Amino acid sequence: MAAAAELTLLEKSLGLSKGNKYSAQGERQIPVLQTNNGPSLTGLTTIAAHLVKQANKEYLLGSTAEEKAIVQQWLEYRVTRVDGHSNKDDIRTLLKDLNSYLEDKVYLTGYNFTLADILLYYGLHRFIQKQETLTANNLSKLSQQSWTSEATKDNVER
């Protein structure tokens, strides 16, 4: 899923009215949002955090200092580890590692749904959209409804 499509989907999930226009810059097609109130914002996670704040849903960025750090960690993971991977072995390793991490958690930060869950789901969607791939590779935690269903809701509510 292209970053602009992800951000548009995030806007909808957050209940924001449409109207933001996204462009992309550079070879890696880094998303750019031109704001009405100042300079443009660059980067998937920067723009996503801005949208969360604009929607007054800051709890999605974490509620404690530790949770905020974990959200930032997973947002960085999304951009540095998930984006751009197309090698089957790398993808398999990435999915297995993530599955192991989630073994004793409901969400990436533990028990609270955050922006990290949303963006990681969007980034992994192309790899996990086929449930049989997950079950065939014994990636049961990734295939559980609790983790993936929240990220696909039309509205993020609290």
C-alpha positions in Angstrom: 0.0 0.0 0.0 1.5 3.4 -1.0 2.1 5.8 1.8 -0.5 8.3 0.5 -3.1 5.6 0.5 -2.2 4.6 4.1 -2.4 8.2 5.2 -5.8 8.7 3.6 -7.0 5.5 5.2 -5.6 6.7 8.6 -7.5 10.0 8.2 -10.7 8.1 7.6 -10.0 5.8 10.6 -9.4 8.8 12.8 -12.6 10.5 11.7 -10.9 13.4 10.0 -12.5 15.1 7.0 -10.9 14.6 3.7 -8.9 17.3 2.2 -5.2 16.7 2.8 -3.3 16.3 -0.4 -0.2 14.2 -0.3 2.8 14.2 -2.7 5.9 12.1 -2.7 9.5 13.1 -3.0 12.7 11.3 -3.9 13.4 7.8 -5.2 11.9 6.2 -2.1 8.7 8.2 -2.6 8.7 9.7 0.9 5.2 11.2 1.6 4.9 14.9 2.0 1.9 16.9 3.4 1.7 20.6 2.7 -0.1 22.1 5.8 -2.1 25.3 5.7 -0.3 26.6 8.8 3.3 26.5 7.9 6.0 24.3 6.4 5.3 20.9 4.8 5.6 17.7 6.8 7.7 14.9 5.5 7.7 11.2 6.3 5.1 8.6 7.0 5.4 8.6 10.8 5.7 12.4 11.1 2.5 12.9 9.1 0.7 10.1 10.9 1.5 11.6 14.3 0.3 15.0 13.1 -3.0 13.5 12.0 -3.5 11.7 15.3 -2.9 15.0 17.1 -5.2 16.8 14.7 -7.9 14.3 15.5 -7.4 14.8 19.3 -6.5 11.1 19.7 -3.1 11.5 21.4 -3.7 8.3 23.4 -2.7 6.5 20.1 0.8 7.9 20.6 1.1 6.3 24.0 -0.2 7.2 27.5 3.0 6.8 29.6 6.6 7.8 28.9 7.5 4.2 28.4 4.6 3.5 26.1 5.4 6.6 24.0 8.9 5.3 23.6 7.7 1.9 22.5 5.3 3.5 20.0 8.2 5.5 18.6 10.4 2.4 18.5 7.8 0.5 16.4 7.1 3.4 14.1 10.9 3.5 13.4 10.8 -0.3 12.9 8.0 0.1 10.4 10.0 2.6 8.3 13.5 1.0 8.6 12.7 -2.7 8.6 9.3 -3.2 6.9 9.3 -0.7 4.1 11.2 -1.7 1.0 11.6 -5.4 1.9 10.8 -7.7 -1.0 13.2 -10.6 -0.4 11.1 -13.6 0.7 13.6 -14.8 3.3 13.8 -11.3 4.9 10.0 -11.1 5.0 9.7 -14.6 6.5 12.3 -13.7 9.2 10.6 -10.4 9.9 7.2 -12.0 10.3 8.5 -14.8 12.5 10.3 -12.3 14.7 7.2 -10.1 15.0 5.1 -13.2 15.7 7.4 -14.2 18.6 7.4 -10.6 20.0 3.6 -10.6 20.1 3.4 -14.0 21.7 2.6 -12.6 25.2 1.0 -9.3 24.0 -2.3 -8.2 22.6 -0.8 -5.2 20.9 2.7 -3.9 20.2 2.9 -1.9 23.4 1.2 -4.6 25.5 -2.5 -4.0 26.1 -3.1 -0.7 24.4 -3.9 -0.1 20.8 -1.7 2.6 19.3 -0.6 4.2 16.1 2.2 1.7 15.9 -0.3 -1.1 15.5 -2.1 0.7 12.8 1.0 1.6 10.7 2.7 -1.7 11.2 -0.5 -3.5 10.1 -0.7 -1.2 7.0 2.9 -1.9 6.2 2.6 -5.7 6.7 -0.8 -6.0 5.0 0.7 -6.9 1.6 2.6 -9.8 3.3 -0.2 -11.0 5.6 -3.3 -10.5 3.5 -3.5 -14.2 2.7 -4.3 -15.9 6.0 -3.1 -19.2 4.7 0.4 -17.8 4.5 0.4 -17.1 8.2 -1.0 -20.4 9.3 1.2 -22.3 6.9 4.3 -20.7 8.4 3.0 -21.1 12.0 2.5 -17.4 12.5 -0.6 -17.7 14.7 -0.2 -14.5 16.7 -0.1 -12.4 13.5 -3.2 -14.1 12.2 -5.2 -13.5 15.3 -8.2 -11.3 14.8 -7.4 -9.1 17.9 -4.3 -7.6 16.4 -5.4 -7.1 12.8 -9.1 -6.2 13.3 -8.4 -3.0 15.2 -6.2 -1.6 12.5 -8.9 -2.1 9.9 -11.8 -0.5 11.7 -13.4 2.5 10.0 -13.1 4.6 13.1 -10.5 4.5 15.9 -12.5 5.0 19.0 -11.7 5.1 22.7 
